[in-house]
């Protein structure tokens, strides 16, 4: 029968315990790294979705602005049109003033 000295059993046990401890420590570190990677991936996916939403919103806003500019260009009066309307209004007021003056003159003569 082979006998193993106690000191050798102690050395082997200590070495084996250290190896087990190292394996457990590595497994825990690996698990933590995997969890961090999964959390990072989830954050990245959320950021991608938010960026896509922002791009869609920006595109919709651009379309709305383009439509608004087109509508403004179609519906609002130009400076030249406003000038022509102003000239017509001033002319019409002058004619009304002249008629009123004429009315007053004729009223004054009839008395």
Rosetta silent file (secondary structure, phi, psi, omega in degrees, C-alpha in Angstrom):
SEQUENCE: XXXXXXXXXXXXXXXXXXXXXXXXXXXXXXXXXXXXXXXXXXXXXXXXXXXXXXXXXXXXXXXXXXXXXXXXXXXXXXXXXXXXXXXXXXXXXXXXXXXXXXXXXXXXXXX
SCORE:     score description
SCORE:     0.000 S_00000001
   1 L     0.000  142.043 -178.357    0.000    0.000    0.000 S_00000001
   2 L   -97.315  132.589  178.358    1.196    3.463   -0.864 S_00000001
   3 L  -108.946  139.762  179.321    1.042    6.066    1.817 S_00000001
   4 L  -108.911  124.717 -179.647    0.843    9.736    1.033 S_00000001
   5 L   -62.430  150.779 -178.029    2.398   12.030    3.562 S_00000001
   6 H   -62.173  -38.898 -179.926    0.045   14.550    5.140 S_00000001
   7 H   -61.305  -34.835  178.720    2.055   17.518    3.991 S_00000001
   8 H   -70.020  -38.401  176.782    1.629   16.364    0.378 S_00000001
   9 H   -64.217  -40.295  177.929   -2.125   16.037    0.879 S_00000001
  10 H   -63.674  -42.763  178.924   -2.147   19.562    2.337 S_00000001
  11 H   -65.416  -45.980  179.428   -0.197   20.960   -0.612 S_00000001
  12 H   -63.286  -41.669  179.027   -2.396   19.162   -3.103 S_00000001
  13 H   -64.676  -42.284  178.832   -5.543   20.296   -1.283 S_00000001
  14 H   -64.931  -43.808  178.284   -4.368   23.895   -1.134 S_00000001
  15 H   -63.282  -42.780  179.486   -3.437   23.856   -4.824 S_00000001
  16 H   -64.916  -41.157  178.092   -6.732   22.242   -5.742 S_00000001
  17 H   -63.283  -39.412  178.721   -8.629   24.789   -3.620 S_00000001
  18 H   -65.857  -39.987  178.461   -6.756   27.631   -5.302 S_00000001
  19 H   -64.186  -44.158  178.848   -7.611   26.244   -8.736 S_00000001
  20 H   -61.775  -44.656  179.762  -11.275   25.878   -7.757 S_00000001
  21 H   -61.898  -41.255  178.621  -11.291   29.407   -6.361 S_00000001
  22 H   -64.403  -41.972  178.184   -9.703   30.714   -9.571 S_00000001
  23 H   -63.708  -42.167  179.191  -12.258   28.862  -11.703 S_00000001
  24 H   -65.334  -43.892  179.361  -15.129   30.234   -9.627 S_00000001
  25 H   -60.724  -43.109  178.289  -13.704   33.771   -9.784 S_00000001
  26 H   -65.174  -39.424  179.472  -13.337   33.510  -13.575 S_00000001
  27 H   -64.912  -41.995  178.472  -16.875   32.153  -13.934 S_00000001
  28 H   -64.424  -44.327  179.321  -18.269   35.027  -11.852 S_00000001
  29 H   -61.650  -42.716  178.798  -16.279   37.584  -13.859 S_00000001
  30 H   -61.577  -42.519  179.148  -17.479   36.007  -17.121 S_00000001
  31 H   -63.838  -42.137  177.682  -21.090   36.120  -15.931 S_00000001
  32 H   -63.176  -41.996  178.998  -20.716   39.778  -14.938 S_00000001
  33 H   -63.147  -41.131  177.784  -19.194   40.580  -18.338 S_00000001
  34 H   -63.345  -42.585  179.447  -22.051   38.835  -20.117 S_00000001
  35 H   -64.318  -41.249  178.279  -24.602   40.751  -18.055 S_00000001
  36 H   -64.479  -40.556  179.146  -22.811   44.030  -18.794 S_00000001
  37 H   -64.198  -41.862  178.881  -22.696   43.193  -22.488 S_00000001
  38 H   -65.203  -41.484  178.802  -26.417   42.390  -22.535 S_00000001
  39 H   -65.502  -41.354  177.645  -27.232   45.622  -20.700 S_00000001
  40 H   -63.021  -40.188  178.394  -25.021   47.566  -23.096 S_00000001
  41 H   -65.033  -39.738  178.125  -26.712   45.934  -26.071 S_00000001
  42 H   -63.640  -42.266  178.430  -30.149   46.801  -24.671 S_00000001
  43 H   -64.130  -42.490  178.684  -29.092   50.424  -24.222 S_00000001
  44 H   -62.350  -41.155  178.749  -27.679   50.494  -27.761 S_00000001
  45 H   -63.988  -40.675  177.187  -30.928   49.064  -29.149 S_00000001
  46 H   -63.867  -40.156  179.224  -32.960   51.702  -27.307 S_00000001
  47 H   -65.115  -40.348  177.365  -30.660   54.431  -28.647 S_00000001
  48 H   -62.513  -42.665  179.362  -31.057   53.101  -32.209 S_00000001
  49 H   -64.792  -41.389  178.872  -34.843   53.099  -31.845 S_00000001
  50 H   -65.198  -39.057  178.332  -34.807   56.642  -30.452 S_00000001
  51 H   -65.275  -40.909  178.203  -32.575   57.790  -33.313 S_00000001
  52 H   -63.969  -41.784  176.789  -34.903   56.209  -35.866 S_00000001
  53 H   -61.793  -42.287  179.767  -37.893   57.947  -34.241 S_00000001
  54 H   -63.972  -39.538  178.173  -36.026   61.260  -34.303 S_00000001
  55 H   -65.941  -41.031  177.656  -35.204   60.815  -37.995 S_00000001
  56 H   -63.390  -42.247  178.861  -38.834   60.047  -38.812 S_00000001
  57 H   -63.667  -42.069  178.862  -39.956   63.120  -36.871 S_00000001
  58 H   -63.322  -42.408  179.024  -37.375   65.303  -38.626 S_00000001
  59 H   -64.323  -42.419  178.667  -38.487   64.040  -42.042 S_00000001
  60 H   -64.602  -40.438  178.963  -42.149   64.667  -41.203 S_00000001
  61 H   -65.031  -40.049  177.239  -41.323   68.158  -39.948 S_00000001
  62 H   -61.668  -44.055  178.706  -39.399   68.893  -43.158 S_00000001
  63 H   -62.430  -44.114  179.511  -42.384   67.784  -45.248 S_00000001
  64 H   -61.796  -41.968  179.567  -44.758   69.912  -43.166 S_00000001
  65 H   -64.806  -41.533  178.359  -42.502   72.945  -43.508 S_00000001
  66 H   -63.001  -41.885  178.082  -42.236   72.485  -47.276 S_00000001
  67 H   -65.275  -40.280  178.653  -46.030   72.242  -47.557 S_00000001
  68 H   -62.945  -44.591  179.054  -46.465   75.334  -45.382 S_00000001
  69 H   -61.171  -41.151  179.424  -44.024   77.333  -47.521 S_00000001
  70 H   -64.177  -43.520  179.843  -45.837   76.265  -50.671 S_00000001
  71 H   -64.343  -40.761  177.999  -49.216   77.238  -49.193 S_00000001
  72 H   -61.766  -43.691 -179.835  -47.871   80.611  -48.079 S_00000001
  73 H   -63.118  -34.193 -178.918  -46.491   81.236  -51.553 S_00000001
  74 H   -79.872  -37.952 -169.774  -49.866   80.385  -53.108 S_00000001
  75 H   -94.553  -30.913 -173.011  -52.191   82.148  -50.670 S_00000001
  76 L   -87.360  148.356 -176.121  -50.464   85.289  -49.483 S_00000001
  77 L   -75.129  149.479  175.595  -50.405   88.495  -51.489 S_00000001
  78 L   -85.013  167.586  178.458  -47.252   89.822  -53.069 S_00000001
  79 H   -63.251  -39.949  179.575  -45.924   93.337  -52.418 S_00000001
  80 H   -62.843  -40.694  178.892  -46.886   94.370  -55.951 S_00000001
  81 H   -64.471  -43.194  178.699  -50.459   93.187  -55.412 S_00000001
  82 H   -62.279  -41.026  177.711  -50.724   95.096  -52.140 S_00000001
  83 H   -61.660  -42.480  179.175  -49.377   98.240  -53.870 S_00000001
  84 H   -64.761  -42.317  178.749  -51.988   97.936  -56.637 S_00000001
  85 H   -63.638  -41.003  178.980  -54.795   97.459  -54.097 S_00000001
  86 H   -61.505  -43.697  178.459  -53.558  100.461  -52.136 S_00000001
  87 H   -60.967  -42.949  179.457  -53.577  102.598  -55.294 S_00000001
  88 H   -64.432  -42.415  179.152  -57.139  101.532  -56.101 S_00000001
  89 H   -63.972  -43.736  179.302  -58.319  102.250  -52.538 S_00000001
  90 H   -62.185  -42.570  178.182  -56.693  105.678  -52.506 S_00000001
  91 H   -61.541  -43.487 -179.871  -58.263  106.459  -55.900 S_00000001
  92 H   -65.407  -41.364  177.500  -61.700  105.335  -54.703 S_00000001
  93 H   -64.041  -39.235  177.061  -61.419  107.448  -51.520 S_00000001
  94 H   -62.490  -41.079  179.056  -60.362  110.469  -53.579 S_00000001
  95 H   -66.025  -39.688  177.351  -63.404  110.024  -55.823 S_00000001
  96 H   -62.547  -42.851  178.339  -65.687  109.728  -52.776 S_00000001
  97 H   -61.096  -42.782  179.841  -64.121  112.905  -51.364 S_00000001
  98 H   -64.891  -41.852  178.543  -64.659  114.737  -54.660 S_00000001
  99 H   -64.138  -40.215  179.535  -68.285  113.624  -54.816 S_00000001
 100 H   -65.511  -41.778  175.628  -68.875  114.730  -51.228 S_00000001
 101 H   -59.953  -43.528  178.886  -67.312  118.109  -51.966 S_00000001
 102 H   -62.649  -40.776  178.286  -69.554  118.419  -55.029 S_00000001
 103 H   -60.817  -46.661 -179.196  -72.581  117.475  -52.919 S_00000001
 104 H   -62.460  -38.263  178.162  -71.734  120.124  -50.352 S_00000001
 105 H   -64.899  -42.461  179.654  -71.312  122.743  -53.080 S_00000001
 106 H   -69.179  -33.241  177.871  -74.690  121.933  -54.594 S_00000001
 107 H   -68.713  -37.101  179.822  -76.342  121.975  -51.181 S_00000001
 108 H   -69.737  -34.067 -179.416  -74.851  125.380  -50.441 S_00000001
 109 H   -73.656  -32.296 -176.005  -76.116  126.868  -53.751 S_00000001
 110 H   -74.599  -14.167 -179.433  -79.660  125.615  -53.286 S_00000001
 111 L   -89.018    0.000    0.000  -80.099  127.550  -50.026 S_00000001
